[in-house]
């Protein structure tokens, strides 16, 4: 049976184009459309869809207002946002994913792009990943991330510094479902974590800054979009910018700095976690704690296996039950390189258990 998709957009042309793209794949059927969030709210109260493709900016009720309404009334839906590449839309899209939207695709700037292969392949790839995931259906209505979830285990610093005397780094990778998942990890890390963290989340230009700024607002630890030449400091998280690969380079004085690369995308990904992990092969860290969270595909696995040949590492993977899409953690687990598999609610505690506090 084909998967039933609802399309919500205030542009009649975009509704038609998106439906045509969805219906071009035999997996899906898109016949129901809405002009705004208010119409969509009426549909979703009475009809269950396998996924909803939702525009950000609409009259009467926009995408964010619809998500808040659905969450308030505990109406479950698998939401994929369609967002333009603007700072305002990036901020709204990050907030939408905090509220439970699974992922987003960037909205074409013109009709030629809308009919192009890039938009089509992006939309179908995300749709296929989320409709296969049972957990994606439960993402909406899970509570606002800025409020401490009842299930979250409080982070207890170890009685003795876990990495005393060691030079440690945390390297985290995630993709689909990552922005919401990170809200259950980064805000629970203490400001005095005894290691810096580099973080790769698959996103285009602009969205990574919005995500980093939002995480910084709700966290004790410092979070920033990484910039060329940043010196890695303990108690700080460096988010790989969209459109750039992030590498870590050891300086002659023993400190480590961020190097950003415009090298071609790998498997369509830039930033790519494999690039970051592989760059750490020549670093001066005594041990690297590698963390792999929810996401489609296998990015990170090759880089971690390569890194393991040269460095002492400890690999933490999110468990299948708490992943929106069990792809990246599954790949590294199947490679036999995982030391600990934990639910999302225990990731922050597990990181601190391994790196300690200053």
N, C-alpha and C positions, 0 to 999 in steps of 0.2 A: 504493500500500500504506500502511495506517495505521501511525503511529509507535507502537512498543510501549513503554509506560511502567510502571515498577515503583513501587509505593507502599509506604513503610515508616513505620509509626506504631503505637504501642502501644495506641491507642484504636480499638476496632472501629468505633465511630461515625464517627471522623474518617477512617478508611480507606475506609468506604463513601461518605462525603460527597465526599472527594477523588476517588475513582474515578468517582462520578456526574458531577462537574464535568468531569473529563478526557474521559469518554465522551460528554458532551454536544456535543463538537466532533468533527466527522467526520474531522479530521486524526489523532486519537489513539485508542489502544485501551489501556485499563488493566484488566487482569484479575488479574495477579499481585500479591499483597500479602504483606507480612511484618510480624510483630509487634515485631521488634527488629533491631538491627544484626547479631546473630549469624545469624539466619535470612537476612537480606539478603546477608551475606557468602557463605553457602552457595549462594544463587541466583546471585550475580554471578561466582562462580568458574566456573560452568558455562554461564551464559546472558548474552548481550549484549542490553542494552536501549538504546533511543534516548535515554532520560533516566530518572533516578531522583528521585522526590520523597521527601525524607528528613527525618524528625522529628529534633529536637535531643535531647530528653530521653526515654530509653527504658531499660527494665531490661536486665540481662545485658550488652549492648553498646550504648552510645549512639551518636549520629550522629558525634561527633568520633572516637570509638574506631574506628568502621567506616572512616572516611576514612583514618585513620592505617594501618589494616590493609591497605586497598586500595593505598595508596601504597607501603607496604613490599613488597608482593608484585607491584607494577607491574600491577595490574588496572585497566584503563581503564574509566571510567564518567563520564557527564555528570550531575552532582549538583546538584539544587536543594534548598536547605534550607527547612524550615518552622519558623519561630521565633516565640516569644512576645515581647511588648514588655517584657521585663524586663532589668535591667542584666546579670544573670548570663547569660541567653540571648544578649544582644547580644555579650558578650565571647566566648562560645563560637562564635557565628555568624561573627564576624570571624576567629577562628582557623580555622574550617572553610573559609572562603574563601581564607585563606592556603594551606591544604592542597590547594586545587583545586576546591572547590565553586564553581559558576559564579555563582549568585545566590541570593537567598532571598525568600520571601514571608512576611508576618507572619501568624501563626496567630490565627484569630479567638478572642475571649475567651469566646464562648458560641455555642450552637447557632444562634441567630437570625442572628448575624454570619456564621457558617460557611455558612449558606444564602443569604447576601446577595450582591448583584451585585458589590460591591467585591472580595471575596475571589476570586470566580469569575473576574472580568476580570483581576485581578493574576496569578493562577496561569496562566491560559491565555496571557496576553501573554508572560510569561517563558518558558513552555514553547515557544511558537512561535518565539521569538527564538533559543533555544539549540539546538533540534533542526535548525534550518537551518544552523547553524555547524559546519563541519568542525573548526575550531580548538577548539571547546568540548569535543570528545571527547578532546583531548590535554591538557586543563588538569590533570587528576588525575595524580599521579605525576611531576610536573615538579620535585620537590625542595622542601625546606623553604625559605621565603623568607629566614629569618634567616641561612642559610648562603649565602655569596656564590656565585651561579651561575657555572659555568665559562664560560658564554657571555657573561657581563657584561663589557663593556668598562670598564676602570678609568677614572675621571674624572680627566683631566689638566687642572688649571687653565691657562688660556691664558698664554702668556709675557708678554703685556701685558694689562692689565685691559680686557676687551672693551667695557665701557660707561663707561670712565674719564670722570668729569665729568658723566655723565648720571644722571638720576633714573629708575630702571627698576623695573618690576614684572613678575612672572610670574603669569599667570592660567590655571589648569589646570582642565579639565572632563573628567569621565568618568562612566560608568554601569555597565552590566552587564560583569562581569569586572574592574571598576576596583579593588576592594580588593586583589586579588592583583597586578594590574599595578602599583599604587602601591608595592608592596613591592620592585619592581625599579627604582623611580625615586627616591623620597624618601630611602631610606637611603644612596644614593650621591651625594647633594648635599652639598658641604662646608659646615661650620658658618659659614664666612665668605663665603657667597654674597653678591654685591653687589646684592641686591634682596630684597624680601619676596615671598611667594607667597600668593595666595588660591586656594583649591581647592574646587571644587564636585563632590561625589560624590552621586548620587541615593540617599538613604537616609532612613528615618523617624527620628523623635526617639529619642535614646539610642544608636543604632548609630554615629552620626558621632563621638560622644565616645569610644566604645570603639575605633573605628578610629584616631582621632587619638592616643589614649593609646598604642595598640600601635605606631603608626609612630614616635612619640616615643621609645619604648623602644629601637628598633633603628636609630635615625638619629643622625647627628652634628648635623644641623640641628634646631632646635626646632620641634616640631609641637604645635598646640593646637586645640581646638574654639574657633572664634571667638566672642567675647562682644561685646555692644553697647559701643561706645566704644573698643575695642582700637585702639591706635595702631600702624600698620604699621611694623615694624622689619625691617631687613635681616637675613637669616639666620634668618627665622622663617616657618613655614607656618601659615596660618589656614584651618581647615576650616569650611565653611559648616555650621551646625547643621541637623540634620533638622527639618523643619517650619518653617523660616525661610528667606526670601530674604536673601542677603548682598549689600549694596551698599557701595561705597567712596566716601567723601565727603572732599573737600579742606577743610581747616580754614584760617582766616585766616593762621595762622603757617606755612602751606605743608606741614604734615604731613598725613597721610591717616589716617582712622579708619574702623572698621567700623560700618556701620549695618545692623541686622537688621530685617526687615519681616515682618509677618503678612499681607501682601497675599495675595489668593487664589492658589491653585496655578495654574500656566500649563501647559496640556496635561497636567494631573495631577501636575505637578512642583513641589515646594517643599522644598528649594531648586531654583531654575532657573538654569542657567548664563547664559542670555540676559539675565536681570535683572542679573547681576553685570557682564557685559561692557558692557551699555548704560550702567550707572552710571559706567563709566570714561571715558565721553565727555567729562565735565566735570572729570576729574582733572588733576593737575598733572604727571603723569609724562611724561618726554620720549619714552619708547618703552615699549610693553607687549608682552611675549613671551607669546603665546597658545598654549597646549598642549592638544590634544584627543586623548584616549586612548579606548580601547575602550568601546563602549556602544551600546545600541539607540536608534533615533530620530535626531533631528537637532538636539537641544538644543546651543546654542552657536553654530550657524551664523548665525542671524539677528543675534545680539548682536555677533559678530565683524564681520560686514559693516557693521553700524551704526557700530561703533567705528572701523572703517577710514576712515569718512568724516570723522572728526574728529581722529584720532590716528595717529601713526606706529606701526605694529605689525609683528611678525614672527610668523608662524604655523607651528607645528610640529605635524604630525599623525602618529600611529602608523600603521604600514603594515598592510595587510590581512592579511598572513601571520601577524603576531603578535597580532592582535586576537582576543579571544574572540568578540565580535560586532562586525563591521565596519559600524557604522551611523553614529555621530557623526563619526568621522574621514572616512568616505566622503562624508557630506553636505558638509562644509567643503571637501573636495578637489574635489567636483563643482561647487561654487560658484566655483572658480578662485581661492580666497583663500589657498592653502597655499604657504609658502615652502620648507619642507623636509618630506619624508616619510621617517621613519626607523623601524627596528624598535625594539621595546620596550627591548632591551638597549642602545640608543644614545640614549635620550631624555634621561637625566641629563646625559650628556656634551654633547649638543646645547644643552640649557638653559644650561649653564655657558659654553659657547663664545660664547653670545649675551649673557650678562649679566656674566660674569667674577666675580672674587673681590675682596674688599676688601684 
